[in-house]
Each structure stands twice: as structure tokens, then as C-alpha cells.
């Protein structure tokens, strides 16, 4: 038990450090992208934290297998450099016992990855997509930044001087849009209003921007003639109810729904979700022989080949995902030959390392 606790602690501490760095890099990149969207007015800044939280399982399902793989390499590499593994084997700890001890935390990590890939990640992706959909159709202007020209879709650019306290009404509205005349010639329409608010037609479900007390101009560069219309109330349709995107992509479907569907896209997504936790014990087999180093090599000697090995494994799984989804690869064959190939490679490397003895 002392050996088990010691080796497990070394692996998990190293894995946590690697996972923390990778998670910080990936989440930082995604946060910068969302922050840019918020700065442009595409999404309100108030939902950034929620979006990042629900993206976390999707990051973890990819980071944890790699972090555990590198954790074994770095932790055992240091133990080999300090001759601690040599002492353990000299005291009666066989290489097979060392493999068994390492597989126990590998199973725990695999269960955590399976929890993310089979349940939390699709649920989080669906939540974020629904949240973004709601932000596009909600009855306020929280995504608009006063004092800035912003694209609001359908070729329209909007500007507002300010918003009221509950973010439901604009003050000092300017809208520019490109339209076509009856004869097909393009024209620029500029609308100015004292105030504006959004509403939804209960019968059609379409969203309208209702402007009050303003003028509407139709102008074309190079033409001396312009049209001017004064209005007390003017409604501009922003979107139709049918424009909301469908959330039937297999990426957002629950795992039981994928099992019931049976389509190539659903089966590809299902095998991908199963493959992520399955990678963990196979990568453990590969990591143990790769972690063997001597003092002249250093603990990072085999780190680069190990990373390339992991990248090739993950790249083949992604290629299999596309091939199964497009129908180029039968789902009955699927990704299983890839796992089998790397499993056999891991067993061969482990057996070769055991026959070579501990140096």
C-alpha cells in the first residue's frame, strides 16, 4: 500500500500540473474569442462565465488522457533517474506489479473522462447553443454597446446613443441597411428615430424592432434624388420564427439518443465518445516503457516521441470520426482497429521493456 500510494501520488500530482497548464492555455484561447465577440456586441459580457463553465467538460475530456500520459512519463522518468524504480524491483516489486499499480489510477481517470464524454460534454454543448440562441432572440438590447456602430444581421448596421435601465429601450437610434428596389437596383436606406424597442408577433413568432418619431431616407451614391419619409411609428422585421437553427446535430445529442438513432453520424459520434476513455489504459501501456530513461538521457528524452505518438493516435481517431460520419468507413469496423493497433503496440513495447530488464 505504501508503494501504491507513493506511485499514485507522483503520477496524479504531475498529471494535475500538466492538466492545469493545458487547461489554462485552452480556456484562455476560448475566452479571448468570446471576449472579442462580446466587445463587438455579438453576445453580452454577462454570459461569458456561464459559457466557459459549460465548455469545461469538453476541454477535460481531451486534456485528461494527454495529461495522464505525460504524468506517467514525467513521474516515472524522475523515478528512473533517481534509481527508485531499480530499488523497487530489486526489493521484489515486479514489472507486472508496477503495471497493475499504474492501471488503478488509470481506471479512475478513464471513468472521469467517460463521465465527461458520455454525459457532461454533450449536455454542456447543448446548453451553450441554446443560450446563444436565446441571446439572439431575447427582448432586450444587452448585446448592444451604446455609442458604437454594430452589425445586427441581414446587412444592417445599428447605432444607439444609450439604453434605459432595464436594457429594453434604445434612445437615439440610427440604422443603415442595404436593400434592392423593385427593378433590382441596390439602394442604401438610413433610418433615424428618437427611440426604439423590440417586440414579437404572437401569431407568426417574428421579431420586430419598433421605432418611434423619426425619418427614413433612401439614398444612392452618385444620384441627386433621395426619398425621405417621416413616421411616428415604424416596424422593422429582424427575424422570422423559422430562422432559429436546428439543434439536432449529433454533437448535442445525449448518448442514449445516439444509440437509438443508428445513423452514420450518430454512430460516429458514439464511437468517438467511447474512444476517449478507452484511450487512457492504452496510453498507460505505451507510457510505461517510454518512461524508462537513464541519467545520461534526462527525464525529457522521450517526451517528444511520446507526444507525436499521442498526436498520431488522436488524429487517426478524428479521421475515423469523419470517415464513419460520411459513410466512407462502415460503423461495424469503425475506430476499433485503431485502438487494437495501439493496444498491440503497447503490449509489445511493455513486453520488450520487461525482457530487456531495468537499467
C-alpha positions in Angstrom: 0.0 0.0 0.0 2.9 2.4 0.7 4.3 1.8 -2.8 0.8 2.2 -4.3 0.2 5.5 -2.5 3.6 6.8 -3.4 3.5 6.0 -7.1 -0.1 7.1 -7.4 0.6 10.4 -5.7 3.6 11.0 -8.0 1.5 10.3 -11.1 -1.6 12.3 -10.1 0.4 15.4 -8.9 2.3 15.5 -12.2 -0.9 15.0 -14.1 -2.6 17.8 -12.2 0.2 20.2 -13.0 0.2 19.3 -16.7 -3.6 19.4 -16.9 -3.7 22.8 -15.2 -1.3 24.3 -17.7 -3.1 22.8 -20.7 -6.5 23.9 -19.4 -5.3 27.4 -18.8 -4.0 27.7 -22.3 -7.1 26.2 -24.0 -9.6 28.1 -21.8 -7.6 31.3 -22.3 -7.8 30.9 -26.1 -11.6 30.3 -26.0 -12.2 33.1 -23.5 -10.3 35.6 -25.7 -12.6 34.6 -28.7 -15.7 35.0 -26.6 -14.4 38.3 -25.2 -13.9 39.6 -28.7 -17.4 38.6 -29.6 -18.7 40.5 -26.5 -16.6 43.5 -27.4 -18.2 43.6 -30.8 -21.6 43.3 -29.3 -22.4 39.8 -30.6 -23.0 38.4 -27.1 -23.5 40.1 -23.7 -20.5 40.0 -21.4 -22.7 38.7 -18.6 -22.8 35.2 -20.0 -19.1 34.7 -20.6 -18.7 32.9 -17.3 -21.6 30.5 -18.0 -20.3 29.7 -21.5 -16.8 28.9 -20.2 -18.2 26.7 -17.3 -20.2 24.6 -19.7 -17.3 24.2 -22.1 -15.1 22.8 -19.2 -16.1 19.1 -19.7 -15.3 19.3 -23.4 -11.9 20.6 -22.5 -11.3 18.0 -19.8 -12.2 15.0 -22.0 -9.3 15.9 -24.3 -6.8 17.2 -21.7 -7.0 14.4 -19.1 -5.8 11.5 -21.3 -2.9 13.5 -22.5 -2.1 14.9 -19.0 -2.2 11.4 -17.5 0.0 10.1 -20.3 2.6 12.9 -19.7 2.2 12.5 -16.0 3.4 8.8 -16.2 6.3 9.8 -18.4 7.5 12.6 -16.2 6.9 11.0 -12.8 8.4 7.6 -13.7 11.2 9.3 -15.7 12.2 11.1 -12.5 12.0 7.9 -10.5 14.2 6.1 -13.1 16.7 9.0 -12.9 16.8 8.6 -9.1 17.1 4.8 -9.4 14.0 4.4 -7.3 12.3 2.1 -9.8 15.5 0.0 -9.8 15.4 -0.3 -6.0 11.7 -1.2 -6.0 12.2 -4.0 -8.5 15.3 -5.2 -6.6 13.2 -5.4 -3.4 10.6 -7.7 -5.1 8.2 -5.3 -7.0 7.9 -7.0 -10.4 7.3 -5.0 -13.6 3.8 -6.6 -13.8 3.1 -5.3 -10.3 4.2 -1.9 -11.3 1.8 -2.0 -14.3 -1.0 -3.1 -12.1 -0.4 -0.2 -9.6 -0.3 2.2 -12.5 -3.6 0.9 -14.0 -5.6 1.7 -10.9 -5.3 5.5 -11.2 -5.7 5.0 -15.0 -9.1 3.4 -14.4 -10.1 6.4 -12.2 -9.1 8.9 -14.9 -10.9 6.8 -17.6 -14.1 6.9 -15.5 -13.8 10.7 -15.2 -13.2 11.0 -18.9 -16.2 8.8 -19.7 -18.4 10.9 -17.4 -17.4 14.0 -19.4 -17.6 12.5 -22.9 -20.8 10.4 -22.5 -22.8 12.9 -20.4 -21.4 16.3 -19.4 -19.9 17.4 -22.7 -23.0 16.9 -24.9 -25.2 18.4 -22.2 -22.9 21.4 -21.9 -22.6 21.9 -25.6 -26.4 21.9 -25.9 -26.8 24.3 -23.0 -24.4 26.8 -24.6 -26.0 26.5 -28.1 -29.5 27.1 -26.6 -28.1 30.1 -24.5 -26.6 31.7 -27.6 -29.9 31.1 -29.5 -31.8 32.8 -26.7 -29.5 35.8 -26.7 -30.3 36.3 -30.4 -34.0 36.4 -29.8 -34.4 37.9 -26.3 -36.4 41.1 -25.9 -33.6 43.5 -24.9 -30.5 45.1 -26.2 -28.0 43.7 -23.8 -25.7 42.8 -26.7 -25.6 46.4 -28.0 -22.9 48.8 -26.7 -24.1 52.4 -26.7 -22.0 54.7 -28.8 -20.8 52.1 -31.3 -21.8 51.0 -34.8 -22.6 47.3 -34.7 -23.7 44.7 -37.2 -27.2 43.3 -36.2 -27.5 40.9 -39.2 -29.2 40.9 -42.6 -26.8 43.6 -43.8 -27.9 46.1 -41.1 -25.7 48.4 -39.0 -27.2 49.9 -35.9 -26.1 52.7 -33.6 -27.7 53.8 -30.3 -26.8 56.7 -28.1 -28.0 54.9 -24.9 -30.2 52.3 -23.2 -32.7 52.6 -20.4 -32.1 51.0 -17.0 -33.7 47.6 -17.9 -32.0 47.4 -21.3 -35.3 47.2 -23.1 -35.5 50.5 -25.0 -32.9 52.4 -27.1 -32.5 56.1 -27.2 -31.2 58.0 -30.3 -31.4 55.1 -32.9 -29.6 55.0 -36.2 -29.9 52.1 -38.7 -28.3 51.7 -42.1 -29.2 48.8 -44.4 -28.7 47.7 -48.0 -31.9 46.9 -50.0 -33.0 46.5 -53.6 -35.6 48.4 -55.5 -38.3 46.8 -57.5 -36.2 46.9 -60.6 -33.3 45.2 -58.8 -31.0 48.1 -58.4 -29.4 48.4 -54.9 -30.1 51.3 -52.6 -29.0 52.4 -49.1 -31.7 53.0 -46.5 -30.9 55.1 -43.5 -33.4 55.3 -40.6 -33.2 57.7 -37.6 -35.5 57.6 -34.7 -35.8 59.1 -31.2 -36.4 55.7 -29.5 -36.9 52.0 -30.3 -37.8 48.7 -28.7 -38.3 45.1 -29.7 -41.5 43.1 -29.8 -42.6 39.6 -31.0 -45.6 38.9 -33.1 -47.7 36.4 -31.2 -49.2 34.9 -34.4 -46.0 34.5 -36.5 -43.3 34.5 -33.9 -41.3 37.0 -35.8 -39.2 39.7 -34.1 -39.7 43.4 -34.9 -37.8 46.5 -34.0 -40.4 49.3 -33.4 -39.0 52.8 -34.0 -40.8 56.0 -32.8 -40.7 59.6 -34.0 -38.1 59.6 -36.9 -37.2 59.8 -40.5 -36.3 57.2 -43.2 -34.1 58.1 -46.1 -33.4 56.1 -49.3 -30.2 57.4 -50.9 -27.8 56.1 -53.5 -24.2 57.4 -54.0 -24.0 59.4 -57.3 -27.7 60.0 -57.5 -29.2 63.5 -57.0 -32.6 62.2 -56.0 -33.3 60.9 -52.4 -36.5 59.7 -50.7 -37.5 60.9 -47.3 -40.2 59.5 -45.1 -41.3 60.8 -41.7 -43.1 58.5 -39.3 -44.5 58.3 -35.8 -44.1 54.5 -35.6 -42.1 52.3 -37.9 -41.5 48.5 -37.5 -38.5 46.7 -39.0 -38.6 42.9 -39.0 -35.4 41.5 -37.5 -36.0 37.7 -37.9 -38.6 35.1 -38.7 -39.5 32.4 -36.2 -38.4 29.8 -38.7 -34.8 31.2 -38.7 -33.8 29.5 -35.4 -31.2 26.9 -36.0 -32.0 23.2 -35.5 -30.3 21.5 -32.5 -30.4 18.0 -34.0 -26.7 17.7 -34.6 -25.2 14.5 -33.1 -22.8 16.6 -31.2 -25.6 17.9 -29.0 -27.5 14.6 -28.7 -27.4 12.5 -25.5 -25.7 9.1 -25.6 -29.0 7.2 -25.3 -30.3 9.2 -28.3 -27.3 8.3 -30.3 -27.9 4.6 -29.6 -31.5 4.9 -30.8 -30.7 6.9 -33.9 -28.4 4.5 -35.7 -27.4 6.9 -38.4 -23.8 7.0 -39.6 -23.3 10.5 -38.0 -24.8 9.2 -34.7 -22.7 6.1 -34.7 -19.5 8.0 -35.4 -20.2 10.4 -32.5 -21.0 7.5 -30.2 -17.7 5.7 -31.1 -15.8 8.9 -30.6 -17.3 9.4 -27.1 -16.4 5.8 -26.2 -12.9 6.1 -27.6 -11.8 8.9 -25.3 -12.0 6.9 -22.0 -10.7 3.8 -23.9 -7.5 5.8 -24.8 -6.5 6.1 -21.1 -5.5 2.5 -20.4 -3.9 2.0 -23.8 -1.9 5.2 -23.4 -0.8 3.8 -20.0 0.6 0.7 -21.7 2.5 3.0 -24.1 3.8 5.4 -21.3 5.4 2.8 -19.1 8.1 1.6 -21.5 8.6 5.2 -22.8 9.2 6.4 -19.3 12.4 4.3 -18.9 15.4 6.6 -19.2 19.0 6.6 -17.9 20.7 9.5 -16.1 22.6 10.4 -19.3 19.3 11.0 -21.3 17.3 13.0 -18.8 13.6 12.7 -17.9 12.5 14.6 -21.1 14.5 12.4 -23.5 11.4 10.5 -24.8 8.9 13.3 -24.2 8.8 14.4 -27.9 8.4 10.9 -29.4 5.6 10.3 -26.8 3.8 13.5 -27.8 4.0 12.5 -31.5 2.6 9.1 -30.6 -0.3 10.6 -28.8 -1.0 13.0 -31.7 -1.0 10.2 -34.2 -3.4 8.2 -32.1 -5.8 11.1 -31.7 -5.5 12.1 -35.4 -6.4 8.7 -36.5 -9.5 8.7 -34.3 -10.6 12.1 -35.7 -10.1 10.7 -39.2 -12.2 7.7 -38.3 -14.9 10.0 -36.9 -15.1 11.8 -40.3 -14.9 8.6 -42.3 -17.7 6.9 -40.3 -19.9 10.0 -40.4 -19.6 10.4 -44.2 -20.2 6.7 -44.8 -16.7 6.0 -46.2 -16.0 3.6 -43.3 -18.6 1.1 -42.1 -19.6 1.7 -38.5 -19.1 -2.1 -37.7 -15.4 -1.6 -38.4 -15.3 1.9 -37.0 -12.4 3.0 -34.7 -11.8 -0.4 -33.1 -8.9 -1.3 -35.4 -7.1 1.9 -34.3 -7.5 1.0 -30.7 -6.4 -2.6 -31.3 -3.3 -1.4 -33.2 -2.1 0.9 -30.4 -3.0 -1.8 -27.8 -0.8 -4.3 -29.5 1.9 -1.7 -29.8 1.7 -1.0 -26.1 1.8 -4.7 -25.2 4.8 -5.2 -27.5 6.7 -2.3 -26.0 5.9 -3.3 -22.5 7.0 -6.9 -23.1 10.2 -5.7 -24.9 11.0 -3.5 -21.9 10.4 -6.3 -19.4 12.7 -8.7 -21.3 15.4 -6.0 -21.6 15.5 -5.6 -17.8 15.8 -2.5 -15.7 18.9 -0.3 -16.5 
